Amino acid sequence: MAPYESDDSTTPDEIDDLRSGRRKAARYVVPVAVVGVAAATIGLVPAIADSGDPDLPKISAQQLIEKIAESDVQQLSGTVKISTDLGLPDLGGLESSLASGAMESGDGSSADPSAKLTELVTGTHTLRVATDGPDRQKLSLLENAAEYSLIHNGKDIWGYDSASNEVFHGTAAESAEREKEVPATPKDLTEEALKSVDDTTSVTVDGTAQVAGRDAYRLLIKPKQSGTTVGAITVAVDAKTGMPLKFTLTPSSGGAAVVDAGFTKISFAKPDASTFDFTPPKGAKVTEEGEVEAPAEEHSKVPEAAEDGAPEVIGEGWNSIAVLDTGGEGMPSGSEVGGDIGGFMDSLGDKVKGEFGEGTVFKTRLVNALMTDDGKVYVGAVTKEALVKAANAG
């Protein structure tokens, strides 16, 4: 795609071209379940990379976004370090006890990626990744004395937890239908942030950097709106391939990054074919995907509004808030629930009042949610005050 002749505006046709390019760049994704990142809407404000080290050719933000969209890296291997700080309280072993209870009840497998990789929602973790085209990927979560691997090889999806010697098996088609996969690598996180385009955001090129020994441009994405919990997103983009190498999201409240995911090592050589081979170890417990799905469907009740379609979205850009009417009676208090779970709920929630009545705001450093006592839920990457204002208007 040719560079734009003007840095002052973006036409609807150009926006469509960018979206088409992003779909091309996103045609394969390592299937993972890690941490939800609020979708960002981005207006294009081109700038020139004229500072920093290394010394790279000048590029506009528009051209750099095109470079990301056109990136078509098919083969790579490397190590990713991901740190997540949502401001959640220390679970004090509660997470492990809940997982253990689920396994004992027969409702899941410790090797199920939709459960296992949620460990990345907090703390710092090291991942090994490998990709060889759209049909072969591998992601390994390195732990103190164990390793969890998620392997996509052709039609098969394998999850293996060496700590419990459990195996999860599904097919690529079945896993796609689950719709539980969310971003994990810098590339995935960047594509999530670049899903749509409007004028609520400033996008500039903020110099250059070196990541995992590669020369890169720094793309800086900042909301123009107040009331959002997102401060800025910085993406280090490989100057040669256009592939995002590092993704950092900082909150508007300041402090440490909410999400910081970046390669510490990377090679674009073809991984060895044996990297994607997997045979369940002798004595391992193997759970088929359908065996996990059935109990979840039997024991969960989906709110009627969710069955009818997507939640209503109010506001625009970074201040978008999803609204869902569960038809219920609101969230029980921690004292009503009792025990460790009740204490955990109380540590997250703030009681609020307004014209809407009363409710509880469950807060993190990025995504906040208000549940009213009559069962309405307002959620977004916005402040507590913005949620209360939306509920009052509703």
C-alpha positions, 0 to 999 in steps of 0.5 A: 500500500502506497504512503498517504499523500496527506497527513491531515485526514483519512478517507472512508475508503482508506479506513476500509483498506486498513481494516481489510489489511488487518483481517489479512494480518490476523488470519492465524492466531495462537489459540490462548485464553489469557486476559481481556483487554478493552477494545480501543478505537483509534483515530489516525494522527500521523507524526514522524519518527525523528528521534531515538535510537536506532536511527531508522528512516522517517515514517508516519503513524499512518504508514506504520499502521499500514506496515502492521496491517501488511505484516505477514510473518508465517514462521517464528520462535521466541520467548515472551515475557508478560506482566499484568497488574490489574490491581487485584488483591492477593488471592491468597491461594483462593484461585488454586482452591477454586480450581481444585474444587472444579477439578474434583467436581469433574467439571473441567481439566487442569489442561483446559486452556480456557482455565489454565492460561487465566493464570496470566491475569496477574503477575509476571510470566514467561512464555515460549512461542513458535509458529509455522504457518496458520496450522501449526503453533505452540505456546508454553507457559514456564512455571517453577517446577512444571510447564504447560503447553498449548499446541495447534498442529493441523486439526488437533489442539492439545493442552498438556499440564505436566504438573498434574499429568493431564491432557486436553484435546480438541479440534481447531474447528471446535476451539474456534466455536468456543470463542473464548480465545483472547490476546496474549502475544504483542501481535494479538494485543495490537490487533485488538487495539486496532480493530476500529478507527475513529477520531477519539484517539491520538496516534503518533510515532514516538521515536525508535527502540530496540526489542529482542535485538531488533530495530523497532518504531514506537507507536504511541496511542493515547485517548483524547477523551477524559473519563477512561482508565486507559492512559496510553498504549505503546507498541514497538513495531519491528522495522523490517517485518512490521510485526509488533514486538512489544505491547505496553498499556499504562493506566490513566491513574499512573503507576506500573503498566497494566499489561506489558508483553514483549519478546525477549528473544525472537527468530524468524527461522522455520521452527523444527517440525518436531516442535509441534508433535505431541503424544499424550504421556503414558498414564496421563488423564486425557479430557476431550473438549466435548466432555468439558463443554457439556457440564458447563452448559448444564450448570450455568444459566445464561441471562436472557439478554445475553441469549437475545444478542449483544449487550447495548453499548452506550457512549463512544470510543474509549468511553464506550460502556456495555449495558446488560440487564441480567433480569436478576436481583443484583450481586450478593454482598460478601457477607451473604456469600461468606468465607474467602470468596465473600472477602474477595468480593468485598475487596473488589467492590465499592457500594454506590448510590445514585438516581438509578438506586444502589449498586456495587462497582467492581474495580480494577486498574483497567476495566470497571463494572457497576452492578445495580441492585436490580440486576443491570450491569454497566462495564467498560474501561472507564472510571467509577464516576463514568459508570454511575453517570451512565446508570443515572442517565439510563 
